[in-house]
Amino acid sequence: MAKHLRRLFLILIAICIPAGFFAEHDHAVFWWHHVPSLDAVFGFLGAFLFIGVIKIVGAFASREEGFYD
């Protein structure tokens, strides 16, 4: 199941980033909205950064197995 989800995730990323080059950017408010697919790349990198921070915090916040006994 995890292999299928990982494959689906990679396929969706492979579709989303090139799709940004074909999307209209008429209502762009900020300068980065004019750059094609920058939102997708930013979201992808932000998700990995978020996961990394959670793993680091989890390593410090975890307790030993018999801590509450």
PDB file of N, CA, C, O and CB in Angstrom:
ATOM      1  N   MET A   1       0.821  -1.197   0.000  1.00  0.00           N
ATOM      2  CA  MET A   1       0.000   0.000   0.000  1.00  0.00           C
ATOM      3  C   MET A   1       0.864   1.261   0.000  1.00  0.00           C
ATOM      4  O   MET A   1       0.562   2.228  -0.700  1.00  0.00           O
ATOM      5  CB  MET A   1      -0.933  -0.002   1.206  1.00  0.00           C
ATOM      6  N   ALA A   2       1.941   1.245   0.789  1.00  0.00           N
ATOM      7  CA  ALA A   2       2.809   2.415   0.867  1.00  0.00           C
ATOM      8  C   ALA A   2       3.516   2.663  -0.457  1.00  0.00           C
ATOM      9  O   ALA A   2       3.741   3.813  -0.834  1.00  0.00           O
ATOM     10  CB  ALA A   2       3.833   2.244   1.985  1.00  0.00           C
ATOM     11  N   LYS A   3       3.872   1.585  -1.172  1.00  0.00           N
ATOM     12  CA  LYS A   3       4.501   1.756  -2.477  1.00  0.00           C
ATOM     13  C   LYS A   3       3.550   2.423  -3.465  1.00  0.00           C
ATOM     14  O   LYS A   3       3.957   3.263  -4.267  1.00  0.00           O
ATOM     15  CB  LYS A   3       4.962   0.407  -3.024  1.00  0.00           C
ATOM     16  N   HIS A   4       2.286   2.039  -3.393  1.00  0.00           N
ATOM     17  CA  HIS A   4       1.292   2.620  -4.302  1.00  0.00           C
ATOM     18  C   HIS A   4       1.073   4.095  -4.001  1.00  0.00           C
ATOM     19  O   HIS A   4       0.950   4.907  -4.919  1.00  0.00           O
ATOM     20  CB  HIS A   4      -0.037   1.861  -4.201  1.00  0.00           C
ATOM     21  N   LEU A   5       1.023   4.445  -2.721  1.00  0.00           N
ATOM     22  CA  LEU A   5       0.829   5.844  -2.351  1.00  0.00           C
ATOM     23  C   LEU A   5       2.047   6.685  -2.736  1.00  0.00           C
ATOM     24  O   LEU A   5       1.897   7.813  -3.204  1.00  0.00           O
ATOM     25  CB  LEU A   5       0.556   5.965  -0.844  1.00  0.00           C
ATOM     26  N   ARG A   6       3.229   6.151  -2.545  1.00  0.00           N
ATOM     27  CA  ARG A   6       4.445   6.876  -2.925  1.00  0.00           C
ATOM     28  C   ARG A   6       4.490   7.085  -4.438  1.00  0.00           C
ATOM     29  O   ARG A   6       4.843   8.163  -4.915  1.00  0.00           O
ATOM     30  CB  ARG A   6       5.705   6.113  -2.451  1.00  0.00           C
ATOM     31  N   ARG A   7       4.133   6.050  -5.179  1.00  0.00           N
ATOM     32  CA  ARG A   7       4.110   6.156  -6.641  1.00  0.00           C
ATOM     33  C   ARG A   7       3.073   7.178  -7.095  1.00  0.00           C
ATOM     34  O   ARG A   7       3.336   7.975  -7.996  1.00  0.00           O
ATOM     35  CB  ARG A   7       3.816   4.787  -7.276  1.00  0.00           C
ATOM     36  N   LEU A   8       1.893   7.153  -6.472  1.00  0.00           N
ATOM     37  CA  LEU A   8       0.848   8.120  -6.802  1.00  0.00           C
ATOM     38  C   LEU A   8       1.299   9.537  -6.483  1.00  0.00           C
ATOM     39  O   LEU A   8       1.044  10.461  -7.255  1.00  0.00           O
ATOM     40  CB  LEU A   8      -0.442   7.796  -6.046  1.00  0.00           C
ATOM     41  N   PHE A   9       1.966   9.711  -5.353  1.00  0.00           N
ATOM     42  CA  PHE A   9       2.478  11.025  -4.958  1.00  0.00           C
ATOM     43  C   PHE A   9       3.479  11.549  -5.976  1.00  0.00           C
ATOM     44  O   PHE A   9       3.410  12.712  -6.374  1.00  0.00           O
ATOM     45  CB  PHE A   9       3.129  10.954  -3.573  1.00  0.00           C
ATOM     46  N   LEU A  10       4.403  10.704  -6.397  1.00  0.00           N
ATOM     47  CA  LEU A  10       5.407  11.125  -7.371  1.00  0.00           C
ATOM     48  C   LEU A  10       4.790  11.423  -8.734  1.00  0.00           C
ATOM     49  O   LEU A  10       5.233  12.334  -9.433  1.00  0.00           O
ATOM     50  CB  LEU A  10       6.478  10.056  -7.512  1.00  0.00           C
ATOM     51  N   ILE A  11       3.773  10.659  -9.111  1.00  0.00           N
ATOM     52  CA  ILE A  11       3.082  10.936 -10.373  1.00  0.00           C
ATOM     53  C   ILE A  11       2.365  12.270 -10.309  1.00  0.00           C
ATOM     54  O   ILE A  11       2.407  13.042 -11.267  1.00  0.00           O
ATOM     55  CB  ILE A  11       2.084   9.819 -10.702  1.00  0.00           C
ATOM     56  N   LEU A  12       1.708  12.553  -9.192  1.00  0.00           N
ATOM     57  CA  LEU A  12       1.004  13.831  -9.055  1.00  0.00           C
ATOM     58  C   LEU A  12       1.971  15.008  -9.062  1.00  0.00           C
ATOM     59  O   LEU A  12       1.660  16.055  -9.630  1.00  0.00           O
ATOM     60  CB  LEU A  12       0.181  13.847  -7.772  1.00  0.00           C
ATOM     61  N   ILE A  13       3.128  14.854  -8.445  1.00  0.00           N
ATOM     62  CA  ILE A  13       4.137  15.914  -8.492  1.00  0.00           C
ATOM     63  C   ILE A  13       4.622  16.116  -9.914  1.00  0.00           C
ATOM     64  O   ILE A  13       4.794  17.247 -10.370  1.00  0.00           O
ATOM     65  CB  ILE A  13       5.322  15.583  -7.570  1.00  0.00           C
ATOM     66  N   ALA A  14       4.841  15.004 -10.615  1.00  0.00           N
ATOM     67  CA  ALA A  14       5.313  15.088 -11.993  1.00  0.00           C
ATOM     68  C   ALA A  14       4.277  15.745 -12.901  1.00  0.00           C
ATOM     69  O   ALA A  14       4.635  16.314 -13.932  1.00  0.00           O
ATOM     70  CB  ALA A  14       5.659  13.699 -12.517  1.00  0.00           C
ATOM     71  N   ILE A  15       3.015  15.676 -12.538  1.00  0.00           N
ATOM     72  CA  ILE A  15       1.966  16.325 -13.328  1.00  0.00           C
ATOM     73  C   ILE A  15       1.799  17.784 -12.922  1.00  0.00           C
ATOM     74  O   ILE A  15       1.605  18.642 -13.784  1.00  0.00           O
ATOM     75  CB  ILE A  15       0.635  15.578 -13.168  1.00  0.00           C
ATOM     76  N   CYS A  16       1.869  18.082 -11.631  1.00  0.00           N
ATOM     77  CA  CYS A  16       1.588  19.440 -11.139  1.00  0.00           C
ATOM     78  C   CYS A  16       2.639  20.460 -11.555  1.00  0.00           C
ATOM     79  O   CYS A  16       2.290  21.577 -11.937  1.00  0.00           O
ATOM     80  CB  CYS A  16       1.481  19.426  -9.636  1.00  0.00           C
ATOM     81  N   ILE A  17       3.882  20.109 -11.490  1.00  0.00           N
ATOM     82  CA  ILE A  17       4.922  21.097 -11.786  1.00  0.00           C
ATOM     83  C   ILE A  17       4.896  21.531 -13.248  1.00  0.00           C
ATOM     84  O   ILE A  17       4.932  22.734 -13.503  1.00  0.00           O
ATOM     85  CB  ILE A  17       6.292  20.534 -11.442  1.00  0.00           C
ATOM     86  N   PRO A  18       4.834  20.621 -14.225  1.00  0.00           N
ATOM     87  CA  PRO A  18       4.728  21.106 -15.609  1.00  0.00           C
ATOM     88  C   PRO A  18       3.385  21.779 -15.908  1.00  0.00           C
ATOM     89  O   PRO A  18       3.310  22.634 -16.790  1.00  0.00           O
ATOM     90  CB  PRO A  18       4.937  19.954 -16.571  1.00  0.00           C
ATOM     91  N   ALA A  19       2.338  21.408 -15.192  1.00  0.00           N
ATOM     92  CA  ALA A  19       1.032  22.023 -15.422  1.00  0.00           C
ATOM     93  C   ALA A  19       1.040  23.508 -15.077  1.00  0.00           C
ATOM     94  O   ALA A  19       0.239  24.272 -15.617  1.00  0.00           O
ATOM     95  CB  ALA A  19      -0.038  21.308 -14.606  1.00  0.00           C
ATOM     96  N   GLY A  20       1.924  23.920 -14.196  1.00  0.00           N
ATOM     97  CA  GLY A  20       2.031  25.326 -13.840  1.00  0.00           C
ATOM     98  C   GLY A  20       2.471  26.202 -14.997  1.00  0.00           C
ATOM     99  O   GLY A  20       2.187  27.400 -15.006  1.00  0.00           O
ATOM    100  N   PHE A  21       3.151  25.632 -15.962  1.00  0.00           N
ATOM    101  CA  PHE A  21       3.583  26.402 -17.121  1.00  0.00           C
ATOM    102  C   PHE A  21       2.431  26.686 -18.078  1.00  0.00           C
ATOM    103  O   PHE A  21       2.520  27.598 -18.900  1.00  0.00           O
ATOM    104  CB  PHE A  21       4.689  25.668 -17.851  1.00  0.00           C
ATOM    105  N   PHE A  22       1.354  25.915 -17.979  1.00  0.00           N
ATOM    106  CA  PHE A  22       0.215  26.093 -18.871  1.00  0.00           C
ATOM    107  C   PHE A  22      -0.928  26.865 -18.217  1.00  0.00           C
ATOM    108  O   PHE A  22      -1.903  27.206 -18.887  1.00  0.00           O
ATOM    109  CB  PHE A  22      -0.283  24.749 -19.337  1.00  0.00           C
ATOM    110  N   ALA A  23      -0.825  27.142 -16.932  1.00  0.00           N
ATOM    111  CA  ALA A  23      -1.885  27.847 -16.201  1.00  0.00           C
ATOM    112  C   ALA A  23      -1.768  29.354 -16.426  1.00  0.00           C
ATOM    113  O   ALA A  23      -0.675  29.888 -16.613  1.00  0.00           O
ATOM    114  CB  ALA A  23      -1.817  27.522 -14.684  1.00  0.00           C
ATOM    115  N   GLU A  24      -2.905  30.015 -16.404  1.00  0.00           N
ATOM    116  CA  GLU A  24      -2.931  31.469 -16.538  1.00  0.00           C
ATOM    117  C   GLU A  24      -2.544  32.116 -15.215  1.00  0.00           C
ATOM    118  O   GLU A  24      -2.920  31.638 -14.145  1.00  0.00           O
ATOM    119  CB  GLU A  24      -4.327  31.956 -16.992  1.00  0.00           C
ATOM    120  N   HIS A  25      -1.802  33.191 -15.297  1.00  0.00           N
ATOM    121  CA  HIS A  25      -1.375  33.920 -14.108  1.00  0.00           C
ATOM    122  C   HIS A  25      -1.816  35.376 -14.216  1.00  0.00           C
ATOM    123  O   HIS A  25      -1.042  36.287 -13.920  1.00  0.00           O
ATOM    124  CB  HIS A  25       0.161  33.825 -13.923  1.00  0.00           C
ATOM    125  N   ASP A  26      -3.051  35.593 -14.637  1.00  0.00           N
ATOM    126  CA  ASP A  26      -3.546  36.955 -14.828  1.00  0.00           C
ATOM    127  C   ASP A  26      -3.762  37.693 -13.517  1.00  0.00           C
ATOM    128  O   ASP A  26      -3.526  38.899 -13.444  1.00  0.00           O
ATOM    129  CB  ASP A  26      -4.833  36.928 -15.604  1.00  0.00           C
ATOM    130  N   HIS A  27      -4.203  36.996 -12.485  1.00  0.00           N
ATOM    131  CA  HIS A  27      -4.568  37.640 -11.228  1.00  0.00           C
ATOM    132  C   HIS A  27      -3.462  37.540 -10.191  1.00  0.00           C
ATOM    133  O   HIS A  27      -3.737  37.482  -8.992  1.00  0.00           O
ATOM    134  CB  HIS A  27      -5.835  37.028 -10.681  1.00  0.00           C
ATOM    135  N   ALA A  28      -2.245  37.522 -10.631  1.00  0.00           N
ATOM    136  CA  ALA A  28      -1.117  37.409  -9.710  1.00  0.00           C
ATOM    137  C   ALA A  28      -0.968  38.705  -8.912  1.00  0.00           C
ATOM    138  O   ALA A  28      -0.932  39.798  -9.477  1.00  0.00           O
ATOM    139  CB  ALA A  28       0.191  37.088 -10.479  1.00  0.00           C
ATOM    140  N   VAL A  29      -0.883  38.560  -7.602  1.00  0.00           N
ATOM    141  CA  VAL A  29      -0.748  39.715  -6.720  1.00  0.00           C
ATOM    142  C   VAL A  29       0.716  39.942  -6.374  1.00  0.00           C
ATOM    143  O   VAL A  29       1.185  41.080  -6.377  1.00  0.00           O
ATOM    144  CB  VAL A  29      -1.578  39.524  -5.438  1.00  0.00           C
ATOM    145  N   PHE A  30       1.435  38.879  -6.080  1.00  0.00           N
ATOM    146  CA  PHE A  30       2.828  38.980  -5.672  1.00  0.00           C
ATOM    147  C   PHE A  30       3.738  38.551  -6.818  1.00  0.00           C
ATOM    148  O   PHE A  30       3.284  37.908  -7.764  1.00  0.00           O
ATOM    149  CB  PHE A  30       3.093  38.122  -4.419  1.00  0.00           C
ATOM    150  N   TRP A  31       5.010  38.900  -6.739  1.00  0.00           N
ATOM    151  CA  TRP A  31       5.930  38.614  -7.835  1.00  0.00           C
ATOM    152  C   TRP A  31       6.116  37.125  -8.056  1.00  0.00           C
ATOM    153  O   TRP A  31       6.314  36.693  -9.192  1.00  0.00           O
ATOM    154  CB  TRP A  31       7.266  39.257  -7.572  1.00  0.00           C
ATOM    155  N   TRP A  32       6.057  36.320  -6.983  1.00  0.00           N
ATOM    156  CA  TRP A  32       6.293  34.885  -7.136  1.00  0.00           C
ATOM    157  C   TRP A  32       5.122  34.169  -7.795  1.00  0.00           C
ATOM    158  O   TRP A  32       5.269  33.024  -8.225  1.00  0.00           O
ATOM    159  CB  TRP A  32       6.572  34.263  -5.789  1.00  0.00           C
ATOM    160  N   HIS A  33       3.973  34.811  -7.883  1.00  0.00           N
ATOM    161  CA  HIS A  33       2.852  34.206  -8.596  1.00  0.00           C
ATOM    162  C   HIS A  33       3.049  34.277 -10.103  1.00  0.00           C
ATOM    163  O   HIS A  33       2.368  33.571 -10.848  1.00  0.00           O
ATOM    164  CB  HIS A  33       1.549  34.890  -8.209  1.00  0.00           C
ATOM    165  N   HIS A  34       3.955  35.105 -10.555  1.00  0.00           N
ATOM    166  CA  HIS A  34       4.254  35.179 -11.987  1.00  0.00           C
ATOM    167  C   HIS A  34       5.223  34.088 -12.425  1.00  0.00           C
ATOM    168  O   HIS A  34       5.337  33.819 -13.621  1.00  0.00           O
ATOM    169  CB  HIS A  34       4.829  36.544 -12.331  1.00  0.00           C
ATOM    170  N   VAL A  35       5.924  33.451 -11.486  1.00  0.00           N
ATOM    171  CA  VAL A  35       6.870  32.385 -11.804  1.00  0.00           C
ATOM    172  C   VAL A  35       6.094  31.075 -11.907  1.00  0.00           C
ATOM    173  O   VAL A  35       5.453  30.668 -10.938  1.00  0.00           O
ATOM    174  CB  VAL A  35       8.006  32.288 -10.725  1.00  0.00           C
ATOM    175  N   PRO A  36       6.139  30.408 -13.054  1.00  0.00           N
ATOM    176  CA  PRO A  36       5.367  29.165 -13.219  1.00  0.00           C
ATOM    177  C   PRO A  36       5.818  28.078 -12.249  1.00  0.00           C
ATOM    178  O   PRO A  36       7.015  27.849 -12.075  1.00  0.00           O
ATOM    179  CB  PRO A  36       5.492  28.653 -14.651  1.00  0.00           C
ATOM    180  N   SER A  37       4.873  27.425 -11.630  1.00  0.00           N
ATOM    181  CA  SER A  37       5.065  26.267 -10.745  1.00  0.00           C
ATOM    182  C   SER A  37       5.840  26.568  -9.474  1.00  0.00           C
ATOM    183  O   SER A  37       6.226  25.639  -8.766  1.00  0.00           O
ATOM    184  CB  SER A  37       5.768  25.188 -11.486  1.00  0.00           C
ATOM    185  N   LEU A  38       6.078  27.825  -9.164  1.00  0.00           N
ATOM    186  CA  LEU A  38       6.807  28.130  -7.940  1.00  0.00           C
ATOM    187  C   LEU A  38       5.985  27.768  -6.710  1.00  0.00           C
ATOM    188  O   LEU A  38       6.552  27.347  -5.702  1.00  0.00           O
ATOM    189  CB  LEU A  38       7.188  29.608  -7.902  1.00  0.00           C
ATOM    190  N   ASP A  39       4.668  27.921  -6.765  1.00  0.00           N
ATOM    191  CA  ASP A  39       3.819  27.543  -5.634  1.00  0.00           C
ATOM    192  C   ASP A  39       3.890  26.036  -5.364  1.00  0.00           C
ATOM    193  O   ASP A  39       3.924  25.612  -4.209  1.00  0.00           O
ATOM    194  CB  ASP A  39       2.366  27.962  -5.899  1.00  0.00           C
ATOM    195  N   ALA A  40       3.911  25.231  -6.433  1.00  0.00           N
ATOM    196  CA  ALA A  40       3.994  23.773  -6.261  1.00  0.00           C
ATOM    197  C   ALA A  40       5.343  23.375  -5.667  1.00  0.00           C
ATOM    198  O   ALA A  40       5.405  22.538  -4.767  1.00  0.00           O
ATOM    199  CB  ALA A  40       3.777  23.055  -7.611  1.00  0.00           C
ATOM    200  N   VAL A  41       6.410  23.969  -6.166  1.00  0.00           N
ATOM    201  CA  VAL A  41       7.743  23.650  -5.646  1.00  0.00           C
ATOM    202  C   VAL A  41       7.874  24.125  -4.205  1.00  0.00           C
ATOM    203  O   VAL A  41       8.429  23.418  -3.364  1.00  0.00           O
ATOM    204  CB  VAL A  41       8.841  24.292  -6.524  1.00  0.00           C
ATOM    205  N   PHE A  42       7.370  25.307  -3.919  1.00  0.00           N
ATOM    206  CA  PHE A  42       7.418  25.840  -2.561  1.00  0.00           C
ATOM    207  C   PHE A  42       6.631  24.945  -1.600  1.00  0.00           C
ATOM    208  O   PHE A  42       7.098  24.669  -0.495  1.00  0.00           O
ATOM    209  CB  PHE A  42       6.863  27.278  -2.528  1.00  0.00           C
ATOM    210  N   GLY A  43       5.462  24.494  -2.003  1.00  0.00           N
ATOM    211  CA  GLY A  43       4.668  23.598  -1.165  1.00  0.00           C
ATOM    212  C   GLY A  43       5.348  22.258  -0.947  1.00  0.00           C
ATOM    213  O   GLY A  43       5.312  21.710   0.154  1.00  0.00           O
ATOM    214  N   PHE A  44       5.965  21.733  -1.987  1.00  0.00           N
ATOM    215  CA  PHE A  44       6.683  20.464  -1.890  1.00  0.00           C
ATOM    216  C   PHE A  44       7.854  20.572  -0.916  1.00  0.00           C
ATOM    217  O   PHE A  44       8.023  19.716  -0.048  1.00  0.00           O
ATOM    218  CB  PHE A  44       7.184  20.027  -3.272  1.00  0.00           C
ATOM    219  N   LEU A  45       8.651  21.612  -1.060  1.00  0.00           N
ATOM    220  CA  LEU A  45       9.787  21.804  -0.159  1.00  0.00           C
ATOM    221  C   LEU A  45       9.329  22.120   1.263  1.00  0.00           C
ATOM    222  O   LEU A  45       9.951  21.678   2.229  1.00  0.00           O
ATOM    223  CB  LEU A  45      10.688  22.923  -0.676  1.00  0.00           C
ATOM    224  N   GLY A  46       8.247  22.882   1.392  1.00  0.00           N
ATOM    225  CA  GLY A  46       7.709  23.189   2.716  1.00  0.00           C
ATOM    226  C   GLY A  46       7.209  21.949   3.433  1.00  0.00           C
ATOM    227  O   GLY A  46       7.362  21.825   4.648  1.00  0.00           O
ATOM    228  N   ALA A  47       6.608  21.026   2.681  1.00  0.00           N
ATOM    229  CA  ALA A  47       6.132  19.780   3.295  1.00  0.00           C
ATOM    230  C   ALA A  47       7.302  18.956   3.810  1.00  0.00           C
ATOM    231  O   ALA A  47       7.237  18.403   4.907  1.00  0.00           O
ATOM    232  CB  ALA A  47       5.309  18.957   2.288  1.00  0.00           C
ATOM    233  N   PHE A  48       8.376  18.870   3.021  1.00  0.00           N
ATOM    234  CA  PHE A  48       9.546  18.124   3.482  1.00  0.00           C
ATOM    235  C   PHE A  48      10.206  18.800   4.671  1.00  0.00           C
ATOM    236  O   PHE A  48      10.671  18.119   5.586  1.00  0.00           O
ATOM    237  CB  PHE A  48      10.553  17.968   2.353  1.00  0.00           C
ATOM    238  N   LEU A  49      10.256  20.105   4.675  1.00  0.00           N
ATOM    239  CA  LEU A  49      10.809  20.835   5.814  1.00  0.00           C
ATOM    240  C   LEU A  49       9.969  20.588   7.067  1.00  0.00           C
ATOM    241  O   LEU A  49      10.512  20.362   8.149  1.00  0.00           O
ATOM    242  CB  LEU A  49      10.882  22.345   5.507  1.00  0.00           C
ATOM    243  N   PHE A  50       8.658  20.631   6.921  1.00  0.00           N
ATOM    244  CA  PHE A  50       7.742  20.389   8.038  1.00  0.00           C
ATOM    245  C   PHE A  50       7.926  18.977   8.591  1.00  0.00           C
ATOM    246  O   PHE A  50       7.969  18.789   9.807  1.00  0.00           O
ATOM    247  CB  PHE A  50       6.280  20.600   7.594  1.00  0.00           C
ATOM    248  N   ILE A  51       8.034  17.996   7.719  1.00  0.00           N
ATOM    249  CA  ILE A  51       8.231  16.616   8.160  1.00  0.00           C
ATOM    250  C   ILE A  51       9.572  16.471   8.882  1.00  0.00           C
ATOM    251  O   ILE A  51       9.662  15.779   9.895  1.00  0.00           O
ATOM    252  CB  ILE A  51       8.162  15.648   6.959  1.00  0.00           C
ATOM    253  N   GLY A  52      10.603  17.120   8.364  1.00  0.00           N
ATOM    254  CA  GLY A  52      11.914  17.067   9.017  1.00  0.00           C
ATOM    255  C   GLY A  52      11.894  17.679  10.401  1.00  0.00           C
ATOM    256  O   GLY A  52      12.477  17.126  11.334  1.00  0.00           O
ATOM    257  N   VAL A  53      11.231  18.816  10.547  1.00  0.00           N
ATOM    258  CA  VAL A  53      11.144  19.471  11.857  1.00  0.00           C
ATOM    259  C   VAL A  53      10.370  18.594  12.834  1.00  0.00           C
ATOM    260  O   VAL A  53      10.756  18.476  13.997  1.00  0.00           O
ATOM    261  CB  VAL A  53      10.471  20.857  11.733  1.00  0.00           C
ATOM    262  N   ILE A  54       9.287  17.981  12.378  1.00  0.00           N
ATOM    263  CA  ILE A  54       8.489  17.107  13.245  1.00  0.00           C
ATOM    264  C   ILE A  54       9.316  15.901  13.701  1.00  0.00           C
ATOM    265  O   ILE A  54       9.208  15.483  14.854  1.00  0.00           O
ATOM    266  CB  ILE A  54       7.211  16.632  12.509  1.00  0.00           C
ATOM    267  N   LYS A  55      10.132  15.342  12.819  1.00  0.00           N
ATOM    268  CA  LYS A  55      10.971  14.204  13.203  1.00  0.00           C
ATOM    269  C   LYS A  55      12.018  14.617  14.228  1.00  0.00           C
ATOM    270  O   LYS A  55      12.302  13.865  15.160  1.00  0.00           O
ATOM    271  CB  LYS A  55      11.653  13.601  11.972  1.00  0.00           C
ATOM    272  N   ILE A  56      12.593  15.802  14.066  1.00  0.00           N
ATOM    273  CA  ILE A  56      13.583  16.280  15.032  1.00  0.00           C
ATOM    274  C   ILE A  56      12.930  16.528  16.387  1.00  0.00           C
ATOM    275  O   ILE A  56      13.475  16.133  17.418  1.00  0.00           O
ATOM    276  CB  ILE A  56      14.261  17.568  14.522  1.00  0.00           C
ATOM    277  N   VAL A  57      11.774  17.175  16.395  1.00  0.00           N
ATOM    278  CA  VAL A  57      11.066  17.435  17.655  1.00  0.00           C
ATOM    279  C   VAL A  57      10.636  16.115  18.290  1.00  0.00           C
ATOM    280  O   VAL A  57      10.708  15.959  19.509  1.00  0.00           O
ATOM    281  CB  VAL A  57       9.830  18.350  17.418  1.00  0.00           C
ATOM    282  N   GLY A  58      10.189  15.164  17.466  1.00  0.00           N
ATOM    283  CA  GLY A  58       9.782  13.861  17.985  1.00  0.00           C
ATOM    284  C   GLY A  58      10.932  13.112  18.631  1.00  0.00           C
ATOM    285  O   GLY A  58      10.733  12.377  19.597  1.00  0.00           O
ATOM    286  N   ALA A  59      12.132  13.295  18.104  1.00  0.00           N
ATOM    287  CA  ALA A  59      13.299  12.619  18.692  1.00  0.00           C
ATOM    288  C   ALA A  59      13.616  13.179  20.075  1.00  0.00           C
ATOM    289  O   ALA A  59      14.036  12.433  20.960  1.00  0.00           O
ATOM    290  CB  ALA A  59      14.528  12.764  17.774  1.00  0.00           C
ATOM    291  N   PHE A  60      13.423  14.466  20.269  1.00  0.00           N
ATOM    292  CA  PHE A  60      13.696  15.075  21.574  1.00  0.00           C
ATOM    293  C   PHE A  60      12.536  14.896  22.553  1.00  0.00           C
ATOM    294  O   PHE A  60      12.754  14.830  23.763  1.00  0.00           O
ATOM    295  CB  PHE A  60      13.994  16.555  21.402  1.00  0.00           C
ATOM    296  N   ALA A  61      11.316  14.817  22.044  1.00  0.00           N
ATOM    297  CA  ALA A  61      10.156  14.761  22.907  1.00  0.00           C
ATOM    298  C   ALA A  61       9.743  13.340  23.272  1.00  0.00           C
ATOM    299  O   ALA A  61       8.862  13.166  24.113  1.00  0.00           O
ATOM    300  CB  ALA A  61       9.018  15.459  22.252  1.00  0.00           C
ATOM    301  N   SER A  62      10.345  12.330  22.676  1.00  0.00           N
ATOM    302  CA  SER A  62       9.936  10.958  22.959  1.00  0.00           C
ATOM    303  C   SER A  62      10.414  10.536  24.344  1.00  0.00           C
ATOM    304  O   SER A  62      11.447  10.995  24.831  1.00  0.00           O
ATOM    305  CB  SER A  62      10.482   9.999  21.889  1.00  0.00           C
ATOM    306  N   ARG A  63       9.656   9.672  24.950  1.00  0.00           N
ATOM    307  CA  ARG A  63       9.975   9.166  26.291  1.00  0.00           C
ATOM    308  C   ARG A  63      10.384   7.708  26.204  1.00  0.00           C
ATOM    309  O   ARG A  63      10.066   7.019  25.234  1.00  0.00           O
ATOM    310  CB  ARG A  63       8.771   9.331  27.250  1.00  0.00           C
ATOM    311  N   GLU A  64      11.086   7.247  27.214  1.00  0.00           N
ATOM    312  CA  GLU A  64      11.459   5.846  27.270  1.00  0.00           C
ATOM    313  C   GLU A  64      10.208   5.004  27.479  1.00  0.00           C
ATOM    314  O   GLU A  64       9.161   5.513  27.879  1.00  0.00           O
ATOM    315  CB  GLU A  64      12.492   5.591  28.394  1.00  0.00           C
ATOM    316  N   GLU A  65      10.331   3.711  27.203  1.00  0.00           N
ATOM    317  CA  GLU A  65       9.153   2.830  27.214  1.00  0.00           C
ATOM    318  C   GLU A  65       8.493   2.769  28.584  1.00  0.00           C
ATOM    319  O   GLU A  65       7.264   2.790  28.648  1.00  0.00           O
ATOM    320  CB  GLU A  65       9.543   1.427  26.777  1.00  0.00           C
ATOM    321  N   GLY A  66       9.226   2.695  29.662  1.00  0.00           N
ATOM    322  CA  GLY A  66       8.637   2.576  31.005  1.00  0.00           C
ATOM    323  C   GLY A  66       8.578   3.897  31.756  1.00  0.00           C
ATOM    324  O   GLY A  66       8.582   3.892  32.987  1.00  0.00           O
ATOM    325  N   PHE A  67       8.525   5.019  31.065  1.00  0.00           N
ATOM    326  CA  PHE A  67       8.600   6.323  31.691  1.00  0.00           C
ATOM    327  C   PHE A  67       7.436   6.589  32.631  1.00  0.00           C
ATOM    328  O   PHE A  67       7.635   7.150  33.708  1.00  0.00           O
ATOM    329  CB  PHE A  67       8.655   7.387  30.642  1.00  0.00           C
ATOM    330  N   TYR A  68       6.220   6.198  32.246  1.00  0.00           N
ATOM    331  CA  TYR A  68       5.037   6.513  33.048  1.00  0.00           C
ATOM    332  C   TYR A  68       4.676   5.436  34.062  1.00  0.00           C
ATOM    333  O   TYR A  68       3.676   5.568  34.768  1.00  0.00           O
ATOM    334  CB  TYR A  68       3.870   6.744  32.147  1.00  0.00           C
ATOM    335  N   ASP A  69       5.459   4.388  34.146  1.00  0.00           N
ATOM    336  CA  ASP A  69       5.155   3.307  35.118  1.00  0.00           C
ATOM    337  C   ASP A  69       5.610   3.644  36.497  1.00  0.00           C
ATOM    338  O   ASP A  69       5.430   2.848  37.418  1.00  0.00           O
ATOM    339  CB  ASP A  69       5.797   2.009  34.697  1.00  0.00           C
TER     340      ASP A  69
END
